[in-house]
Amino acid sequence: MLFFSFFKTFIGKTVTVELKNDVIIRGKVHSVDQYLNIKLEDIEILNIESCPQLMTLKNSFIRGSVIRYIQVYAIDVDCEMLQEAARREYKELKKVAK
Amino acid sequence: MAGNVEQPLDLILLALDEEILVKLRGDRELRGKLQAFDQHMNLVLSDVEETALKVEVDNETGEELIKSVKRKMPMLFVRGDGVILVAPPLRTA
């Protein structure tokens, strides 16, 4: 749930998603779900030469499992809070496992 | 410090806020500071340098050249299904 909450804070912000087939898409996050499927708006394909057929897309739903990376702007991330949330989440996970 | 390491993921917890090396599927490696992780090994890294190994075939000789391409990213989410290993960085670079 940590990364689901993390990406919910990016709704309305611009991110760059790199897919496992090397397509790179920049767009504004419209929504995200628990599988980290992501819907992007106002998209732009950054390496259009490798996939010209995608040029006309405006919005896209991306299945979480085909994502390799998501680049975000560092200014949108509170590192201290994120680390604390990761520690808390891990503690919860261990508690449930016992 | 290492006294309470019982499970593999405990080591990742200790690496929070530290520089790590991540080996990924598709001949890629990342170095960066670990900001977050979960049980799937989804990660968030900051000040990341990616090294991707690419094979290029020389047009004249037909030789295969292995080229490493580096790029930097300030803040990066990495999906866990691509992660092969997480380690402290090698002190060579």
N, CA and C atoms of all chains as a GROMACS GRO file, in nm:
protein
  573
    1MET      N    1   0.082  -0.122   0.000
    1MET     CA    2   0.000   0.000   0.000
    1MET      C    3   0.085   0.126   0.000
    2LEU      N    4   0.212   0.113   0.040
    2LEU     CA    5   0.300   0.230   0.050
    2LEU      C    6   0.309   0.304  -0.083
    3PHE      N    7   0.332   0.228  -0.192
    3PHE     CA    8   0.354   0.295  -0.319
    3PHE      C    9   0.223   0.340  -0.382
    4PHE      N   10   0.114   0.270  -0.346
    4PHE     CA   11  -0.018   0.318  -0.389
    4PHE      C   12  -0.042   0.457  -0.328
    5SER      N   13  -0.021   0.470  -0.198
    5SER     CA   14  -0.036   0.602  -0.133
    5SER      C   15   0.062   0.704  -0.191
    6PHE      N   16   0.184   0.657  -0.215
    6PHE     CA   17   0.288   0.744  -0.272
    6PHE      C   18   0.241   0.804  -0.404
    7PHE      N   19   0.189   0.717  -0.493
    7PHE     CA   20   0.149   0.767  -0.625
    7PHE      C   21   0.019   0.845  -0.621
    8LYS      N   22  -0.064   0.820  -0.521
    8LYS     CA   23  -0.184   0.902  -0.508
    8LYS      C   24  -0.148   1.049  -0.485
    9THR      N   25  -0.032   1.072  -0.420
    9THR     CA   26   0.009   1.211  -0.398
    9THR      C   27   0.055   1.278  -0.528
   10PHE      N   28   0.072   1.197  -0.636
   10PHE     CA   29   0.116   1.254  -0.763
   10PHE      C   30   0.001   1.285  -0.858
   11ILE      N   31  -0.122   1.262  -0.812
   11ILE     CA   32  -0.236   1.293  -0.899
   11ILE      C   33  -0.233   1.442  -0.934
   12GLY      N   34  -0.241   1.470  -1.065
   12GLY     CA   35  -0.233   1.609  -1.111
   12GLY      C   36  -0.091   1.655  -1.140
   13LYS      N   37   0.009   1.571  -1.103
   13LYS     CA   38   0.149   1.610  -1.128
   13LYS      C   39   0.204   1.535  -1.248
   14THR      N   40   0.312   1.587  -1.302
   14THR     CA   41   0.371   1.528  -1.422
   14THR      C   42   0.477   1.425  -1.384
   15VAL      N   43   0.470   1.308  -1.446
   15VAL     CA   44   0.570   1.204  -1.424
   15VAL      C   45   0.613   1.148  -1.560
   16THR      N   46   0.725   1.076  -1.560
   16THR     CA   47   0.774   1.014  -1.683
   16THR      C   48   0.781   0.863  -1.660
   17VAL      N   49   0.701   0.789  -1.736
   17VAL     CA   50   0.693   0.645  -1.718
   17VAL      C   51   0.774   0.576  -1.827
   18GLU      N   52   0.865   0.489  -1.786
   18GLU     CA   53   0.940   0.410  -1.884
   18GLU      C   54   0.888   0.268  -1.880
   19LEU      N   55   0.846   0.218  -1.997
   19LEU     CA   56   0.788   0.084  -2.004
   19LEU      C   57   0.896  -0.020  -2.033
   20LYS      N   58   0.861  -0.146  -2.012
   20LYS     CA   59   0.957  -0.254  -2.034
   20LYS      C   60   0.992  -0.271  -2.182
   21ASN      N   61   0.908  -0.216  -2.272
   21ASN     CA   62   0.943  -0.221  -2.414
   21ASN      C   63   1.016  -0.094  -2.457
   22ASP      N   64   1.071  -0.020  -2.360
   22ASP     CA   65   1.154   0.099  -2.382
   22ASP      C   66   1.079   0.224  -2.427
   23VAL      N   67   0.946   0.217  -2.438
   23VAL     CA   68   0.870   0.339  -2.468
   23VAL      C   69   0.872   0.430  -2.344
   24ILE      N   70   0.894   0.558  -2.367
   24ILE     CA   71   0.899   0.654  -2.255
   24ILE      C   72   0.787   0.756  -2.272
   25ILE      N   73   0.699   0.761  -2.173
   25ILE     CA   74   0.579   0.845  -2.182
   25ILE      C   75   0.579   0.946  -2.068
   26ARG      N   76   0.564   1.074  -2.104
   26ARG     CA   77   0.549   1.176  -1.998
   26ARG      C   78   0.405   1.223  -1.998
   27GLY      N   79   0.348   1.240  -1.882
   27GLY     CA   80   0.211   1.288  -1.876
   27GLY      C   81   0.172   1.322  -1.734
   28LYS      N   82   0.051   1.376  -1.723
   28LYS     CA   83  -0.001   1.415  -1.593
   28LYS      C   84  -0.079   1.297  -1.536
   29VAL      N   85  -0.057   1.263  -1.410
   29VAL     CA   86  -0.125   1.149  -1.349
   29VAL      C   87  -0.272   1.184  -1.328
   30HIS      N   88  -0.360   1.103  -1.388
   30HIS     CA   89  -0.504   1.121  -1.367
   30HIS      C   90  -0.549   1.038  -1.248
   31SER      N   91  -0.507   0.911  -1.248
   31SER     CA   92  -0.543   0.823  -1.137
   31SER      C   93  -0.449   0.703  -1.131
   32VAL      N   94  -0.456   0.635  -1.019
   32VAL     CA   95  -0.370   0.519  -0.996
   32VAL      C   96  -0.449   0.421  -0.910
   33ASP      N   97  -0.422   0.291  -0.923
   33ASP     CA   98  -0.491   0.194  -0.838
   33ASP      C   99  -0.392   0.107  -0.762
   34GLN      N  100  -0.444   0.009  -0.688
   34GLN     CA  101  -0.359  -0.071  -0.600
   34GLN      C  102  -0.257  -0.156  -0.676
   35TYR      N  103  -0.282  -0.185  -0.804
   35TYR     CA  104  -0.186  -0.261  -0.884
   35TYR      C  105  -0.080  -0.170  -0.945
   36LEU      N  106  -0.090  -0.041  -0.915
   36LEU     CA  107  -0.006   0.062  -0.974
   36LEU      C  108  -0.029   0.073  -1.125
   37ASN      N  109  -0.149   0.034  -1.170
   37ASN     CA  110  -0.193   0.076  -1.302
   37ASN      C  111  -0.204   0.228  -1.295
   38ILE      N  112  -0.170   0.295  -1.404
   38ILE     CA  113  -0.169   0.441  -1.400
   38ILE      C  114  -0.238   0.497  -1.523
   39LYS      N  115  -0.324   0.595  -1.502
   39LYS     CA  116  -0.384   0.665  -1.615
   39LYS      C  117  -0.318   0.801  -1.627
   40LEU      N  118  -0.264   0.828  -1.747
   40LEU     CA  119  -0.197   0.955  -1.773
   40LEU      C  120  -0.277   1.039  -1.872
   41GLU      N  121  -0.272   1.170  -1.852
   41GLU     CA  122  -0.338   1.264  -1.943
   41GLU      C  123  -0.233   1.354  -2.008
   42ASP      N  124  -0.271   1.415  -2.121
   42ASP     CA  125  -0.183   1.509  -2.194
   42ASP      C  126  -0.046   1.446  -2.215
   43ILE      N  127  -0.043   1.326  -2.273
   43ILE     CA  128   0.084   1.255  -2.280
   43ILE      C  129   0.168   1.297  -2.398
   44GLU      N  130   0.296   1.267  -2.382
   44GLU     CA  131   0.394   1.297  -2.484
   44GLU      C  132   0.488   1.177  -2.484
   45ILE      N  133   0.512   1.118  -2.602
   45ILE     CA  134   0.604   1.005  -2.611
   45ILE      C  135   0.743   1.063  -2.634
   46LEU      N  136   0.836   1.038  -2.543
   46LEU     CA  137   0.966   1.107  -2.551
   46LEU      C  138   1.059   1.045  -2.655
   47ASN      N  139   1.039   0.918  -2.684
   47ASN     CA  140   1.124   0.856  -2.788
   47ASN      C  141   1.034   0.813  -2.904
   48ILE      N  142   0.972   0.911  -2.966
   48ILE     CA  143   0.869   0.885  -3.067
   48ILE      C  144   0.927   0.812  -3.189
   49GLU      N  145   1.059   0.828  -3.214
   49GLU     CA  146   1.121   0.762  -3.330
   49GLU      C  147   1.113   0.610  -3.318
   50SER      N  148   1.105   0.558  -3.194
   50SER     CA  149   1.102   0.413  -3.179
   50SER      C  150   0.958   0.359  -3.185
   51CYS      N  151   0.859   0.447  -3.183
   51CYS     CA  152   0.720   0.399  -3.187
   51CYS      C  153   0.628   0.507  -3.244
   52PRO      N  154   0.646   0.542  -3.372
   52PRO     CA  155   0.569   0.653  -3.433
   52PRO      C  156   0.418   0.630  -3.431
   53GLN      N  157   0.376   0.504  -3.421
   53GLN     CA  158   0.232   0.476  -3.420
   53GLN      C  159   0.163   0.530  -3.296
   54LEU      N  160   0.242   0.568  -3.194
   54LEU     CA  161   0.182   0.617  -3.070
   54LEU      C  162   0.168   0.770  -3.069
   55MET      N  163   0.209   0.833  -3.179
   55MET     CA  164   0.219   0.979  -3.182
   55MET      C  165   0.088   1.049  -3.149
   56THR      N  166  -0.024   0.990  -3.194
   56THR     CA  167  -0.152   1.062  -3.182
   56THR      C  168  -0.218   1.047  -3.045
   57LEU      N  169  -0.159   0.968  -2.956
   57LEU     CA  170  -0.225   0.945  -2.827
   57LEU      C  171  -0.227   1.071  -2.741
   58LYS      N  172  -0.340   1.090  -2.674
   58LYS     CA  173  -0.354   1.204  -2.583
   58LYS      C  174  -0.358   1.158  -2.437
   59ASN      N  175  -0.428   1.046  -2.416
   59ASN     CA  176  -0.439   0.990  -2.281
   59ASN      C  177  -0.403   0.843  -2.289
   60SER      N  178  -0.359   0.788  -2.176
   60SER     CA  179  -0.334   0.644  -2.181
   60SER      C  180  -0.352   0.582  -2.044
   61PHE      N  181  -0.400   0.458  -2.048
   61PHE     CA  182  -0.404   0.375  -1.928
   61PHE      C  183  -0.289   0.278  -1.941
   62ILE      N  184  -0.204   0.273  -1.840
   62ILE     CA  185  -0.087   0.185  -1.846
   62ILE      C  186  -0.102   0.076  -1.741
   63ARG      N  187  -0.095  -0.048  -1.785
   63ARG     CA  188  -0.100  -0.159  -1.691
   63ARG      C  189   0.027  -0.158  -1.607
   64GLY      N  190   0.010  -0.169  -1.476
   64GLY     CA  191   0.124  -0.159  -1.384
   64GLY      C  192   0.237  -0.254  -1.416
   65SER      N  193   0.203  -0.375  -1.462
   65SER     CA  194   0.305  -0.479  -1.480
   65SER      C  195   0.400  -0.450  -1.596
   66VAL      N  196   0.366  -0.357  -1.687
   66VAL     CA  197   0.456  -0.330  -1.799
   66VAL      C  198   0.549  -0.211  -1.771
   67ILE      N  199   0.537  -0.158  -1.650
   67ILE     CA  200   0.620  -0.042  -1.615
   67ILE      C  201   0.757  -0.088  -1.566
   68ARG      N  202   0.862  -0.023  -1.614
   68ARG     CA  203   0.996  -0.048  -1.560
   68ARG      C  204   1.031   0.057  -1.455
   69TYR      N  205   1.026   0.184  -1.496
   69TYR     CA  206   1.056   0.294  -1.405
   69TYR      C  207   0.946   0.398  -1.410
   70ILE      N  208   0.937   0.476  -1.304
   70ILE     CA  209   0.862   0.601  -1.310
   70ILE      C  210   0.953   0.710  -1.255
   71GLN      N  211   0.989   0.804  -1.341
   71GLN     CA  212   1.069   0.917  -1.295
   71GLN      C  213   0.975   1.025  -1.246
   72VAL      N  214   1.008   1.080  -1.130
   72VAL     CA  215   0.927   1.190  -1.078
   72VAL      C  216   1.020   1.306  -1.047
   73TYR      N  217   0.961   1.423  -1.027
   73TYR     CA  218   1.043   1.537  -0.990
   73TYR      C  219   1.076   1.528  -0.842
   74ALA      N  220   1.203   1.547  -0.810
   74ALA     CA  221   1.249   1.534  -0.672
   74ALA      C  222   1.176   1.632  -0.580
   75ILE      N  223   1.137   1.745  -0.636
   75ILE     CA  224   1.071   1.848  -0.556
   75ILE      C  225   0.933   1.802  -0.507
   76ASP      N  226   0.875   1.702  -0.576
   76ASP     CA  227   0.744   1.650  -0.536
   76ASP      C  228   0.753   1.544  -0.426
   77VAL      N  229   0.874   1.512  -0.381
   77VAL     CA  230   0.891   1.403  -0.285
   77VAL      C  231   0.950   1.455  -0.154
   78ASP      N  232   0.886   1.422  -0.045
   78ASP     CA  233   0.940   1.452   0.087
   78ASP      C  234   1.014   1.327   0.135
   79CYS      N  235   1.146   1.326   0.117
   79CYS     CA  236   1.226   1.204   0.140
   79CYS      C  237   1.214   1.155   0.284
   80GLU      N  238   1.217   1.248   0.379
   80GLU     CA  239   1.211   1.208   0.519
   80GLU      C  240   1.080   1.135   0.550
   81MET      N  241   0.971   1.193   0.499
   81MET     CA  242   0.840   1.133   0.523
   81MET      C  243   0.830   0.997   0.455
   82LEU      N  244   0.887   0.989   0.336
   82LEU     CA  245   0.881   0.864   0.259
   82LEU      C  246   0.959   0.753   0.330
   83GLN      N  247   1.077   0.786   0.380
   83GLN     CA  248   1.156   0.685   0.452
   83GLN      C  249   1.083   0.640   0.578
   84GLU      N  250   1.022   0.735   0.646
   84GLU     CA  251   0.950   0.703   0.768
   84GLU      C  252   0.832   0.611   0.736
   85ALA      N  253   0.762   0.641   0.626
   85ALA     CA  254   0.648   0.559   0.584
   85ALA      C  255   0.695   0.418   0.548
   86ALA      N  256   0.812   0.407   0.486
   86ALA     CA  257   0.865   0.276   0.447
   86ALA      C  258   0.898   0.194   0.573
   87ARG      N  259   0.958   0.260   0.672
   87ARG     CA  260   0.989   0.192   0.799
   87ARG      C  261   0.862   0.142   0.866
   88ARG      N  262   0.762   0.230   0.870
   88ARG     CA  263   0.635   0.197   0.936
   88ARG      C  264   0.569   0.080   0.866
   89GLU      N  265   0.564   0.087   0.734
   89GLU     CA  266   0.500  -0.017   0.654
   89GLU      C  267   0.569  -0.152   0.674
   90TYR      N  268   0.703  -0.149   0.684
   90TYR     CA  269   0.778  -0.272   0.701
   90TYR      C  270   0.753  -0.332   0.838
   91LYS      N  271   0.743  -0.245   0.939
   91LYS     CA  272   0.714  -0.290   1.075
   91LYS      C  273   0.577  -0.360   1.079
   92GLU      N  274   0.480  -0.298   1.013
   92GLU     CA  275   0.345  -0.355   1.005
   92GLU      C  276   0.350  -0.492   0.938
   93LEU      N  277   0.425  -0.500   0.831
   93LEU     CA  278   0.437  -0.624   0.753
   93LEU      C  279   0.492  -0.737   0.841
   94LYS      N  280   0.595  -0.704   0.920
   94LYS     CA  281   0.655  -0.806   1.007
   94LYS      C  282   0.559  -0.850   1.117
   95LYS      N  283   0.482  -0.753   1.165
   95LYS     CA  284   0.386  -0.783   1.271
   95LYS      C  285   0.281  -0.883   1.221
   96VAL      N  286   0.234  -0.860   1.100
   96VAL     CA  287   0.133  -0.948   1.039
   96VAL      C  288   0.191  -1.086   1.012
   97ALA      N  289   0.320  -1.091   0.976
   97ALA     CA  290   0.383  -1.218   0.940
   97ALA      C  291   0.403  -1.308   1.062
   98LYS      N  292   0.409  -1.249   1.182
   98LYS     CA  293   0.438  -1.329   1.303
   98LYS      C  294   0.318  -1.411   1.349
   99MET      N  295   2.437  -0.321   1.530
   99MET     CA  296   2.342  -0.275   1.429
   99MET      C  297   2.282  -0.394   1.354
  100ALA      N  298   2.368  -0.495   1.324
  100ALA     CA  299   2.319  -0.608   1.244
  100ALA      C  300   2.256  -0.715   1.333
  101GLY      N  301   2.239  -0.685   1.461
  101GLY     CA  302   2.190  -0.784   1.555
  101GLY      C  303   2.049  -0.832   1.528
  102ASN      N  304   1.964  -0.745   1.472
  102ASN     CA  305   1.826  -0.785   1.454
  102ASN      C  306   1.792  -0.819   1.309
  103VAL      N  307   1.890  -0.869   1.236
  103VAL     CA  308   1.864  -0.912   1.099
  103VAL      C  309   1.824  -1.058   1.099
  104GLU      N  310   1.696  -1.085   1.076
  104GLU     CA  311   1.647  -1.222   1.075
  104GLU      C  312   1.602  -1.263   0.936
  105GLN      N  313   1.552  -1.166   0.862
  105GLN     CA  314   1.497  -1.193   0.730
  105GLN      C  315   1.573  -1.114   0.625
  106PRO      N  316   1.569  -1.161   0.502
  106PRO     CA  317   1.640  -1.088   0.395
  106PRO      C  318   1.600  -0.941   0.387
  107LEU      N  319   1.470  -0.914   0.400
  107LEU     CA  320   1.427  -0.775   0.384
  107LEU      C  321   1.478  -0.684   0.495
  108ASP      N  322   1.518  -0.744   0.611
  108ASP     CA  323   1.575  -0.663   0.718
  108ASP      C  324   1.700  -0.589   0.670
  109LEU      N  325   1.773  -0.654   0.580
  109LEU     CA  326   1.893  -0.590   0.525
  109LEU      C  327   1.858  -0.468   0.441
  110ILE      N  328   1.746  -0.480   0.369
  110ILE     CA  329   1.703  -0.366   0.286
  110ILE      C  330   1.662  -0.251   0.377
  111LEU      N  331   1.599  -0.286   0.489
  111LEU     CA  332   1.559  -0.182   0.585
  111LEU      C  333   1.682  -0.104   0.633
  112LEU      N  334   1.790  -0.178   0.659
  112LEU     CA  335   1.913  -0.112   0.705
  112LEU      C  336   1.973  -0.022   0.597
  113ALA      N  337   1.939  -0.051   0.472
  113ALA     CA  338   1.995   0.028   0.362
  113ALA      C  339   1.917   0.156   0.335
  114LEU      N  340   1.806   0.175   0.405
  114LEU     CA  341   1.728   0.299   0.387
  114LEU      C  342   1.818   0.419   0.413
  115ASP      N  343   1.807   0.519   0.327
  115ASP     CA  344   1.887   0.641   0.339
  115ASP      C  345   2.035   0.617   0.310
  116GLU      N  346   2.067   0.500   0.251
  116GLU     CA  347   2.206   0.470   0.215
  116GLU      C  348   2.214   0.449   0.064
  117GLU      N  349   2.334   0.464   0.014
  117GLU     CA  350   2.362   0.439  -0.127
  117GLU      C  351   2.356   0.288  -0.153
  118ILE      N  352   2.286   0.246  -0.258
  118ILE     CA  353   2.283   0.103  -0.292
  118ILE      C  354   2.307   0.081  -0.441
  119LEU      N  355   2.339  -0.044  -0.470
  119LEU     CA  356   2.353  -0.088  -0.609
  119LEU      C  357   2.239  -0.185  -0.637
  120VAL      N  358   2.165  -0.162  -0.744
  120VAL     CA  359   2.054  -0.250  -0.780
  120VAL      C  360   2.081  -0.308  -0.917
  121LYS      N  361   2.080  -0.442  -0.926
  121LYS     CA  362   2.095  -0.505  -1.057
  121LYS      C  363   1.956  -0.542  -1.107
  122LEU      N  364   1.930  -0.507  -1.234
  122LEU     CA  365   1.797  -0.526  -1.290
  122LEU      C  366   1.801  -0.618  -1.412
  123ARG      N  367   1.684  -0.671  -1.445
  123ARG     CA  368   1.668  -0.746  -1.570
  123ARG      C  369   1.704  -0.656  -1.688
  124GLY      N  370   1.752  -0.719  -1.795
  124GLY     CA  371   1.783  -0.644  -1.917
  124GLY      C  372   1.916  -0.572  -1.909
  125ASP      N  373   2.013  -0.630  -1.837
  125ASP     CA  374   2.148  -0.574  -1.826
  125ASP      C  375   2.150  -0.428  -1.785
  126ARG      N  376   2.081  -0.398  -1.677
  126ARG     CA  377   2.081  -0.263  -1.624
  126ARG      C  378   2.124  -0.265  -1.479
  127GLU      N  379   2.192  -0.159  -1.440
  127GLU     CA  380   2.228  -0.141  -1.299
  127GLU      C  381   2.196   0.000  -1.257
  128LEU      N  382   2.156   0.015  -1.132
  128LEU     CA  383   2.129   0.148  -1.079
  128LEU      C  384   2.213   0.167  -0.954
  129ARG      N  385   2.263   0.288  -0.936
  129ARG     CA  386   2.320   0.330  -0.809
  129ARG      C  387   2.241   0.448  -0.760
  130GLY      N  388   2.202   0.447  -0.636
  130GLY     CA  389   2.127   0.561  -0.585
  130GLY      C  390   2.101   0.542  -0.438
  131LYS      N  391   2.042   0.646  -0.379
  131LYS     CA  392   2.013   0.643  -0.236
  131LYS      C  393   1.873   0.588  -0.217
  132LEU      N  394   1.860   0.486  -0.132
  132LEU     CA  395   1.731   0.420  -0.112
  132LEU      C  396   1.639   0.506  -0.026
  133GLN      N  397   1.523   0.538  -0.080
  133GLN     CA  398   1.427   0.621  -0.005
  133GLN      C  399   1.308   0.540   0.045
  134ALA      N  400   1.270   0.433  -0.028
  134ALA     CA  401   1.156   0.351   0.013
  134ALA      C  402   1.161   0.216  -0.056
  135PHE      N  403   1.098   0.117   0.007
  135PHE     CA  404   1.089  -0.017  -0.054
  135PHE      C  405   0.965  -0.084   0.001
  136ASP      N  406   0.922  -0.193  -0.064
  136ASP     CA  407   0.815  -0.275  -0.006
  136ASP      C  408   0.847  -0.423  -0.028
  137GLN      N  409   0.754  -0.512   0.007
  137GLN     CA  410   0.784  -0.655   0.001
  137GLN      C  411   0.800  -0.708  -0.141
  138HIS      N  412   0.755  -0.631  -0.241
  138HIS     CA  413   0.774  -0.671  -0.381
  138HIS      C  414   0.908  -0.625  -0.434
  139MET      N  415   0.982  -0.552  -0.350
  139MET     CA  416   1.108  -0.488  -0.392
  139MET      C  417   1.084  -0.374  -0.490
  140ASN      N  418   0.963  -0.320  -0.491
  140ASN     CA  419   0.945  -0.188  -0.550
  140ASN      C  420   1.034  -0.095  -0.471
  141LEU      N  421   1.101  -0.002  -0.539
  141LEU     CA  422   1.196   0.087  -0.472
  141LEU      C  423   1.172   0.230  -0.516
  142VAL      N  424   1.209   0.324  -0.428
  142VAL     CA  425   1.228   0.461  -0.473
  142VAL      C  426   1.372   0.498  -0.441
  143LEU      N  427   1.443   0.545  -0.543
  143LEU     CA  428   1.583   0.585  -0.528
  143LEU      C  429   1.597   0.732  -0.564
  144SER      N  430   1.692   0.799  -0.498
  144SER     CA  431   1.721   0.937  -0.536
  144SER      C  432   1.865   0.947  -0.586
  145ASP      N  433   1.892   1.051  -0.665
  145ASP     CA  434   2.024   1.073  -0.728
  145ASP      C  435   2.076   0.946  -0.793
  146VAL      N  436   1.998   0.897  -0.888
  146VAL     CA  437   2.024   0.766  -0.948
  146VAL      C  438   2.114   0.779  -1.071
  147GLU      N  439   2.207   0.686  -1.083
  147GLU     CA  440   2.277   0.672  -1.209
  147GLU      C  441   2.248   0.533  -1.264
  148GLU      N  442   2.194   0.527  -1.386
  148GLU     CA  443   2.166   0.399  -1.450
  148GLU      C  444   2.278   0.366  -1.546
  149THR      N  445   2.323   0.242  -1.543
  149THR     CA  446   2.419   0.193  -1.642
  149THR      C  447   2.351   0.080  -1.717
  150ALA      N  448   2.327   0.101  -1.847
  150ALA     CA  449   2.263  -0.002  -1.929
  150ALA      C  450   2.366  -0.055  -2.027
  151LEU      N  451   2.378  -0.188  -2.036
  151LEU     CA  452   2.471  -0.247  -2.132
  151LEU      C  453   2.396  -0.275  -2.261
  152LYS      N  454   2.447  -0.224  -2.372
  152LYS     CA  455   2.382  -0.247  -2.501
  152LYS      C  456   2.482  -0.309  -2.597
  153VAL      N  457   2.434  -0.403  -2.676
  153VAL     CA  458   2.520  -0.467  -2.776
  153VAL      C  459   2.498  -0.397  -2.909
  154GLU      N  460   2.607  -0.348  -2.968
  154GLU     CA  461   2.598  -0.286  -3.100
  154GLU      C  462   2.680  -0.367  -3.198
  155VAL      N  463   2.625  -0.389  -3.317
  155VAL     CA  464   2.698  -0.464  -3.419
  155VAL      C  465   2.766  -0.364  -3.512
  156ASP      N  466   2.896  -0.377  -3.523
  156ASP     CA  467   2.972  -0.289  -3.612
  156ASP      C  468   2.937  -0.321  -3.757
  157ASN      N  469   2.896  -0.219  -3.832
  157ASN     CA  470   2.848  -0.240  -3.968
  157ASN      C  471   2.955  -0.298  -4.060
  158GLU      N  472   3.080  -0.257  -4.042
  158GLU     CA  473   3.186  -0.301  -4.134
  158GLU      C  474   3.238  -0.440  -4.100
  159THR      N  475   3.270  -0.461  -3.975
  159THR     CA  476   3.333  -0.588  -3.939
  159THR      C  477   3.233  -0.692  -3.889
  160GLY      N  478   3.111  -0.648  -3.855
  160GLY     CA  479   3.014  -0.741  -3.801
  160GLY      C  480   3.043  -0.780  -3.657
  161GLU      N  481   3.142  -0.713  -3.597
  161GLU     CA  482   3.177  -0.742  -3.458
  161GLU      C  483   3.070  -0.690  -3.362
  162GLU      N  484   3.051  -0.762  -3.256
  162GLU     CA  485   2.956  -0.716  -3.154
  162GLU      C  486   3.030  -0.637  -3.047
  163LEU      N  487   2.992  -0.514  -3.030
  163LEU     CA  488   3.056  -0.430  -2.929
  163LEU      C  489   2.958  -0.411  -2.814
  164ILE      N  490   3.006  -0.427  -2.694
  164ILE     CA  491   2.921  -0.403  -2.578
  164ILE      C  492   2.949  -0.263  -2.526
  165LYS      N  493   2.843  -0.181  -2.528
  165LYS     CA  494   2.859  -0.041  -2.490
  165LYS      C  495   2.779  -0.018  -2.363
  166SER      N  496   2.836   0.057  -2.271
  166SER     CA  497   2.756   0.090  -2.154
  166SER      C  498   2.709   0.235  -2.163
  167VAL      N  499   2.580   0.251  -2.147
  167VAL     CA  500   2.518   0.383  -2.159
  167VAL      C  501   2.476   0.428  -2.020
  168LYS      N  502   2.524   0.545  -1.979
  168LYS     CA  503   2.488   0.595  -1.845
  168LYS      C  504   2.390   0.709  -1.856
  169ARG      N  505   2.300   0.718  -1.761
  169ARG     CA  506   2.216   0.837  -1.752
  169ARG      C  507   2.177   0.862  -1.607
  170LYS      N  508   2.148   0.987  -1.578
  170LYS     CA  509   2.117   1.024  -1.439
  170LYS      C  510   1.972   1.063  -1.424
  171MET      N  511   1.914   1.026  -1.311
  171MET     CA  512   1.775   1.062  -1.282
  171MET      C  513   1.768   1.104  -1.135
  172PRO      N  514   1.706   1.217  -1.107
  172PRO     CA  515   1.706   1.267  -0.969
  172PRO      C  516   1.620   1.184  -0.873
  173MET      N  517   1.503   1.137  -0.919
  173MET     CA  518   1.414   1.063  -0.829
  173MET      C  519   1.343   0.958  -0.912
  174LEU      N  520   1.354   0.833  -0.871
  174LEU     CA  521   1.307   0.724  -0.957
  174LEU      C  522   1.236   0.616  -0.877
  175PHE      N  523   1.116   0.577  -0.926
  175PHE     CA  524   1.048   0.458  -0.876
  175PHE      C  525   1.089   0.342  -0.964
  176VAL      N  526   1.125   0.229  -0.902
  176VAL     CA  527   1.164   0.110  -0.978
  176VAL      C  528   1.066  -0.001  -0.945
  177ARG      N  529   1.002  -0.059  -1.045
  177ARG     CA  530   0.908  -0.168  -1.020
  177ARG      C  531   0.983  -0.294  -0.979
  178GLY      N  532   0.932  -0.359  -0.874
  178GLY     CA  533   1.003  -0.470  -0.811
  178GLY      C  534   1.025  -0.591  -0.899
  179ASP      N  535   0.940  -0.612  -0.999
  179ASP     CA  536   0.955  -0.736  -1.078
  179ASP      C  537   1.079  -0.735  -1.166
  180GLY      N  538   1.144  -0.619  -1.180
  180GLY     CA  539   1.266  -0.614  -1.260
  180GLY      C  540   1.393  -0.627  -1.177
  181VAL      N  541   1.378  -0.632  -1.046
  181VAL     CA  542   1.496  -0.631  -0.958
  181VAL      C  543   1.556  -0.771  -0.945
  182ILE      N  544   1.685  -0.782  -0.968
  182ILE     CA  545   1.755  -0.910  -0.948
  182ILE      C  546   1.826  -0.911  -0.813
  183LEU      N  547   1.900  -0.806  -0.782
  183LEU     CA  548   1.963  -0.801  -0.651
  183LEU      C  549   1.985  -0.658  -0.604
  184VAL      N  550   1.995  -0.645  -0.473
  184VAL     CA  551   2.023  -0.516  -0.410
  184VAL      C  552   2.146  -0.536  -0.323
  185ALA      N  553   2.243  -0.447  -0.336
  185ALA     CA  554   2.368  -0.464  -0.261
  185ALA      C  555   2.425  -0.328  -0.225
  186PRO      N  556   2.514  -0.326  -0.125
  186PRO     CA  557   2.591  -0.203  -0.103
  186PRO      C  558   2.678  -0.179  -0.227
  187PRO      N  559   2.703  -0.055  -0.266
  187PRO     CA  560   2.775  -0.030  -0.390
  187PRO      C  561   2.921  -0.075  -0.380
  188LEU      N  562   2.978  -0.114  -0.494
  188LEU     CA  563   3.120  -0.147  -0.498
  188LEU      C  564   3.197  -0.016  -0.490
  189ARG      N  565   3.306  -0.018  -0.417
  189ARG     CA  566   3.382   0.106  -0.395
  189ARG      C  567   3.486   0.130  -0.504
  190THR      N  568   3.458   0.086  -0.623
  190THR     CA  569   3.559   0.102  -0.730
  190THR      C  570   3.542   0.231  -0.806
  191ALA      N  571   3.416   0.271  -0.829
  191ALA     CA  572   3.392   0.385  -0.918
  191ALA      C  573   3.428   0.519  -0.852
   0.00000   0.00000   0.00000
